[in-house]
Amino acid sequence: MGRIKEIHKQLLEKDFSAVELTKEYLTKLKVSESKLGTYLSITEDKAIEDALIIDKKIARGEKIGLLAGIPMGIKDNISTKGITTTCGSKILENYQPVYNATVIEKLYNEGGIILGKCNMDEFAMGSSNENSAYKLVRNPWDINRVPGGSSGGSAATVGAEEVIFSLGSDTGGSIRQPAGFCGVAGMKPTYGRVSRYGLIAYASSLDQIGPIAKNVEDCAIVHDAISGYDKMDSTSANLPPTKTLDNINRDIKGLRIGVPKEYFGGDEKVLNVLKKALAKFEEMGAIVEETTLPHTEYALPAYYIIASAEASSNLARFDGVRYGARDFDQKYVTDMMSMTRDEFFGKEVKKRIMIGTYALSAGYYDAYYLKALKVRTLLKADFDLAFKKYDVLITPVAPTLPFKIGENIKDSITMYLGDICTVTINLVGIPGIAIPCGFTDGLPVGMQILGKPFSEELLFNVAHRFESNNDFHLRKPEVK
């Protein structure tokens, strides 16, 4: 039984109250957060007020949702009405949205308790959570190492058991890579499966909100709660919410697993752990075969051109005019807009805006952006062909173990190469779940399970069956 079901049962049996549970997790959070930097804001008063409402419902014998009273963290680029939402940037330092994102409304309807907004790379641009404008996030397994990014705060808070689950966003691996680095489960849904309404955009054709939890069952419960059609999101798929728990325990004997050889070129220690995990799948009756995705080498440059181009467009709205920070010392409006962006955007954000603007400019559009879109089409064709033969594909989440803080921050190419296993999935819009598949040198190794569009229920099933045959998800870090 996952932690969510267990807590739900205990709340109904009145072993403890929702207020007591909330206060317990707030206490834990404050102790470890000071060492890990996982939160940009903690909503203690609101959390206790919301928990009291759940307790009153239980006392009256009213039916409560499975997530009622469950402590959660929310990545700070997801709009929360009346709660500061900064995107990890100084340009939104005091911004409080006037509405909730659809996923927040859905979690509130289920009775979830927000403990705070999780730290992140500024505007979700980064692979290590070293680009937050406020403070670093550290890996709970080794505080001298990065937790991954950009949802590093969301993954680290779950890994350190400060909350039961969190929400992150994934543009090029920003749920899966930190989940892998922090030894937890993280799902990047199919594009359109979960509403993006209220997610502050980085790259609109790539961004997806998804859940992070300590185990697969809890991750699936949250995904079921936030998935489904939303009329407020023009890219939302007209499909009902998933019902994962009905199918999560199915046998995977005969499951066809493809292993793309292009993804197995990283650290030998990481690859050895992955190979043992694949052998475990064979013991469980799955058929494991090597396959190829021949255009993989072009995915990373195509991703950074497309993502930066979309970021250049999306971030144009942050100009000091309508909301957010403003440079008040300028006489002319054009100077004010220019100096506001220069002063309050961080280095990585400026760099990606400049790359994107260049790629979209006259004379370079065809050479860069249009060519990247053509590569995207080729990549999708690779995956379509692979899924005609295989039920799922399995790859590493990252080519290396979590690296040390400061190790790659000055080397953009090395940092971007850390996304080599994850960006393609966003380009082609398919779902992928990351789960721990072993440990080496005391650090977790993540495995990525990929499926055809809208196959989330199958991915949760496959991940859960693997998890049921090991104890990796039960291991706890000592935050020192």
PEZIZI-V61062 format. One record per residue. RES is the residue in one letter. NEAR is the number of other C-alpha atoms within 12 Angstrom. D_FIRST is the distance of its C-alpha to the first C-alpha in Angstrom with 2 decimals. Layout:
# PEZIZI-V61062
res near d_first
RES NEAR D_FIRST
RES NEAR D_FIRST
This chain:
# PEZIZI-V61062
res near d_first
M 18 0.00
G 28 3.81
R 29 6.64
I 32 8.24
K 26 6.48
E 20 6.58
I 28 10.12
H 34 11.08
K 25 10.69
Q 21 12.60
L 34 15.17
L 28 15.93
E 16 16.37
K 20 18.53
D 15 17.24
F 21 18.55
S 30 20.12
A 40 19.52
V 31 22.78
E 24 21.76
L 35 18.58
T 40 20.81
K 31 23.49
E 25 21.26
Y 36 20.14
L 35 23.74
T 20 25.01
K 24 22.79
L 38 23.77
K 28 27.46
V 21 27.51
S 31 26.03
E 41 27.39
S 24 30.88
K 27 30.32
L 42 28.43
G 39 30.10
T 54 26.98
Y 50 28.29
L 42 31.57
S 35 31.10
I 35 28.90
T 31 28.85
E 27 28.39
D 20 30.47
K 25 29.00
A 36 25.40
I 31 26.28
E 24 28.21
D 31 25.38
A 34 22.97
L 26 25.70
I 25 25.82
I 39 22.15
D 32 22.90
K 23 25.96
K 22 24.17
I 28 21.76
A 18 24.89
R 12 26.66
G 14 23.94
E 14 23.55
K 19 20.62
I 27 18.66
G 29 16.74
L 31 13.05
L 41 14.42
A 45 16.82
G 50 17.39
I 50 15.24
P 49 17.59
M 48 18.63
G 50 21.52
I 53 23.89
K 58 26.21
D 50 29.74
N 51 31.14
I 49 29.21
S 34 31.38
T 36 30.42
K 21 33.09
G 16 34.90
I 34 32.80
T 34 34.67
T 43 33.73
T 42 35.67
C 52 34.33
G 48 34.95
S 40 38.68
K 34 41.66
I 37 42.97
L 36 40.23
E 28 40.13
N 21 40.54
Y 27 39.35
Q 24 37.37
P 26 36.44
V 15 37.60
Y 21 34.69
N 29 30.95
A 35 29.59
T 31 28.03
V 43 24.54
I 41 25.07
E 26 26.25
K 29 23.19
L 36 20.84
Y 33 23.20
N 22 23.12
E 28 19.36
G 34 20.03
G 44 18.93
I 46 20.81
I 46 22.87
L 46 23.66
G 42 26.16
K 43 27.50
C 54 26.63
N 52 29.47
M 55 30.45
D 49 33.37
E 48 36.16
F 51 35.76
A 55 32.94
M 50 35.62
G 48 34.54
S 50 32.33
S 52 32.04
N 53 31.88
E 43 35.32
N 41 36.93
S 43 35.72
A 32 38.86
Y 28 37.49
K 27 35.77
L 38 33.90
V 49 30.15
R 47 29.26
N 50 26.55
P 45 24.22
W 40 24.51
D 32 28.30
I 30 30.02
N 22 33.07
R 30 31.34
V 48 30.46
P 53 26.93
G 53 28.11
G 55 29.17
S 50 29.74
S 65 26.27
G 65 26.38
G 63 25.71
S 66 22.65
A 63 21.17
A 63 22.42
T 59 21.08
V 54 17.47
G 51 18.28
A 46 19.79
E 44 16.89
E 46 19.50
V 47 17.29
I 50 13.72
F 53 15.21
S 57 18.75
L 57 21.07
G 58 23.58
S 56 26.36
D 64 27.29
T 50 30.97
G 53 31.30
G 56 28.03
S 56 27.42
I 61 23.64
R 60 23.12
Q 59 25.58
P 63 24.38
A 63 20.71
G 57 22.04
F 60 24.19
C 59 21.54
G 53 18.78
V 59 16.28
A 57 15.38
G 58 18.05
M 62 19.10
K 55 22.78
P 57 23.08
T 43 26.14
Y 41 29.14
G 38 29.32
R 41 25.72
V 50 25.07
S 41 28.02
R 45 30.07
Y 34 31.94
G 32 32.07
L 41 31.26
I 37 34.39
A 36 35.54
Y 43 36.23
A 35 36.76
S 36 36.22
S 32 35.95
L 41 33.26
D 48 31.08
Q 51 27.57
I 54 24.95
G 53 21.34
P 50 18.00
I 54 16.97
A 52 13.60
K 48 12.21
N 44 9.80
V 46 10.44
E 45 7.81
D 41 9.08
C 48 12.46
A 47 12.42
I 42 11.78
V 52 14.69
H 45 16.75
D 34 16.61
A 38 17.84
I 41 20.70
S 42 21.90
G 31 24.77
Y 28 28.55
D 27 30.43
K 17 34.18
M 21 34.69
D 24 33.90
S 18 36.54
T 25 34.40
S 26 31.42
A 24 30.68
N 20 31.18
L 19 27.78
P 20 25.13
P 29 21.73
T 30 19.26
K 25 16.71
T 32 14.35
L 29 11.29
D 16 13.89
N 23 14.59
I 30 11.85
N 24 11.65
R 23 15.45
D 20 17.43
I 30 19.48
K 21 22.37
G 19 25.57
L 27 24.15
R 29 27.13
I 35 26.59
G 34 29.55
V 35 30.12
P 31 32.80
K 23 35.23
E 25 36.35
Y 39 33.12
F 31 33.44
G 23 36.24
G 25 34.72
D 22 34.18
E 18 34.22
K 26 31.47
V 35 29.11
L 31 30.25
N 25 29.80
V 32 26.09
L 38 25.81
K 26 27.80
K 21 25.49
A 36 22.51
L 33 24.68
A 21 25.54
K 25 21.89
F 37 21.74
E 21 24.90
E 19 23.45
M 24 20.71
G 20 23.65
A 26 24.16
I 25 27.76
V 30 28.46
E 25 31.86
E 23 33.74
T 26 34.98
T 26 36.95
L 31 36.88
P 21 40.54
H 25 40.93
T 33 38.17
E 24 40.83
Y 26 42.00
A 40 38.65
L 33 38.73
P 31 42.27
A 36 41.71
Y 44 38.58
Y 43 40.39
I 40 43.37
I 44 41.43
A 46 39.05
S 41 42.00
A 38 44.14
E 31 41.60
A 40 41.05
S 32 44.81
S 26 44.92
N 25 41.89
L 35 42.90
A 26 46.45
R 21 45.40
F 36 45.06
D 28 48.78
G 30 49.33
V 21 50.63
R 14 47.87
Y 20 45.14
G 28 44.04
A 27 46.40
R 29 50.13
D 24 53.03
F 17 55.62
D 14 58.43
Q 15 59.44
K 12 62.39
Y 12 61.54
V 17 58.40
T 15 58.10
D 20 58.32
M 23 55.75
M 30 53.24
S 25 53.94
M 24 53.80
T 30 50.66
R 31 48.79
D 26 50.38
E 26 49.60
F 31 46.05
F 39 44.44
G 30 43.26
K 27 44.68
E 33 41.93
V 39 41.97
K 27 45.77
K 23 45.73
R 35 43.45
I 35 45.49
M 26 48.65
I 28 47.32
G 33 46.21
T 29 49.49
Y 26 51.45
A 33 49.57
L 28 50.32
S 19 53.91
A 13 56.96
G 13 57.91
Y 19 54.50
Y 21 52.24
D 17 53.10
A 18 52.97
Y 28 49.51
Y 31 47.40
L 22 48.56
K 23 48.18
A 30 44.60
L 29 43.83
K 24 45.35
V 29 43.17
R 36 40.11
T 23 41.29
L 25 41.73
L 33 38.24
K 28 36.77
A 22 38.92
D 27 37.55
F 36 33.94
D 23 35.01
L 20 36.73
A 29 33.84
F 28 31.41
K 17 33.94
K 24 33.23
Y 29 29.66
D 34 26.32
V 44 25.07
L 45 26.75
I 46 25.40
T 48 27.14
P 51 26.80
V 54 25.84
A 49 28.90
P 37 31.79
T 38 31.59
L 40 29.49
P 46 29.33
F 35 33.03
K 26 34.77
I 25 35.63
G 21 39.09
E 17 39.23
N 25 39.40
I 23 40.13
K 15 43.85
D 13 43.42
S 22 42.29
I 17 42.43
T 20 40.17
M 33 37.72
Y 31 37.75
L 30 37.30
G 39 33.87
D 43 32.80
I 37 34.22
C 45 30.95
T 48 29.57
V 45 32.51
T 45 33.26
I 50 30.02
N 45 31.15
L 45 34.66
V 38 33.62
G 38 30.95
I 40 28.10
P 47 24.35
G 53 22.85
I 56 19.54
A 55 19.68
I 57 17.14
P 47 18.01
C 49 19.44
G 39 21.04
F 34 23.22
T 25 26.97
D 14 29.20
G 21 26.22
L 38 25.28
P 45 22.44
V 46 23.47
G 48 22.07
M 53 22.02
Q 49 22.77
I 51 21.91
L 48 24.38
G 41 24.96
K 33 27.69
P 29 27.90
F 30 25.21
S 31 22.94
E 44 19.91
E 41 17.71
L 36 18.92
L 49 18.37
F 49 14.71
N 33 14.44
V 46 16.55
A 48 14.87
H 42 11.34
R 31 13.14
F 41 14.96
E 33 12.15
S 28 10.56
N 19 14.06
N 22 14.54
D 21 13.58
F 34 15.41
H 39 12.72
L 26 12.20
R 25 15.95
K 25 17.50
P 29 21.04
E 18 23.70
V 26 25.50
K 17 29.10
